[in-house]
């Protein structure tokens, strides 16, 4: 299965991961204008009546950018749908996306139903689904999704525990379609590495948290810039699903990061507001790539850097630098 044509003209093979609270129209528009896929969770648009307005604004600004700069058109955008029984908005939110023909839908936490897929496919939309294991990948493919997002160890927010090498390798044995890989990808070299492993796209989240366009507090941005991988705690306490969070925010909530209780997964709730939104405001998700971040630039500058790093990595591999260094170490 080939990569859809709409995703073949990206400046870099990157999909910006949708992040709860942090991803809004400003971030998505900046990502798409810079030539990569921008995405936001439908639940970020609160109240629900805001969702069509967000989509219309994004579509309008991206169309205007493409008209003004046909030589570097805006990339497509995506909306994330949490397909879980506790999300009472999902049916209507999907209807809104179908009405506006959102080009890419990212589904999470449960494989989408056939009716949802049929409605999206009817207008030419693409559906990619988050998975953390081969078992979840099989279920999503059986449901009929077009692509998979492999959330490997070290990814921010809800994340799996498998090495990206293992996860990509196992999924590629059963699926030759579009794959995006997530897990501590914060440099252009890591984007190239994801492709070398067999992924089509890098799925990057944490790097955008510390940008001017992200809907994050100053404290959150400072914590991203000031943290390393050792400051990322893996727990299911806050949502019932295991994920990675910043030690500083857990401590600020009066909890001991080294002695967190386990949550009851059956109690997980992804409703449209209330305490869940507060939890995500106060407990900050982040991936293990935080140690590579040192400033809070605009999105366009981040993409410029990623492109330079990506091209440098291509040059090193093409010039045999990696092999040469290995040979030198062996010889020594």
Phi, psi and omega in degrees: 000124183281158173294132181306145183304324182295342181252008182268349186252023180289151176296318174224152181283068185230135169246124177285122183293139176287127185240131183300133183070311188292327184268115177227186182304320182300314180293314182298315180298316180296319179296313182293320177296329180280353173103012176237163180288129173256148183214152175216150175288137178304326182293346176292334179278103184232131357291178185303333181295345179284337186303309179298327179292320177298313182297315180297320178296314179299312180300317182296313183290325178289323177295319179295320178297315181295321178296323181279335184226067183298339180285340176219072183298156177293146176282162176292161177243167183226153173238132179268131177244122175276107185268075182227148185299335180281349179271093184289350180272345195303317183298312181290322179297322177294320177302317179298316180296321178293317179301324182263003177053053176299127189293328182224128176247130177252121181254148185222152169074341173200139180298139181292151178285156180304321182298321178295313180298317180299318181295320181287317181294333183299328179258007178094012179288160181244142178238124174241141187239137176289132174219154178240001182204167177296324179299314178294325179297316179299316180298317180293319179292321176298328179288334176111021179291160183271334182204169183235145173247114184268110183264098186268181180301140176093356179287153178283157180063214180297124186214158176269190182240358184276145172299141177299329178297316180291314186293313179298315182299317181292318182291324180295339178290337184242354187213125180252014181269192185296130177231133170248142182245133179238146176144089176065028179271109185223010180218162178296327177297323178291327176298314179296321179297321178300317178294320181298328179286341180124359177278155176269330184223152167266138181249104190248128178242295190305323182304330183278344180298325180260056174231161183295332185272348182287146178274066180236151180286162178299321179297320179296314180298316179298322180293322177299310183294328184266005184253163172234179181301330180293344180268007180258124184250132181260117184205157175252009187301321194275335180228352186091349177244135182297139179201175182253133185221155182283131180306317184302319182287328178292317178296321180296335178276004178083020181249155177266111183301336182270357182216058181269137177289161176274143177268155176277110184301333181289347182264001184298142186220127178238055180286188190269004179177205176076219188296331181298316178298320180296319180301316181288333175292322186269329179254115192264120176285146177194149178267173183288356177279005184302331182294349180267001186252134185227358182208181181234075183275178170283157180304317182302322179291322178299315181294322175302314180298314181301321179294317178298315180295322179297314180293322176298318179295318176301318179296318180297316180293316181296327181276357179077018182299318182298313180297320181298315180297320178297316179298320180296320179294318180296318180296325181290000000 
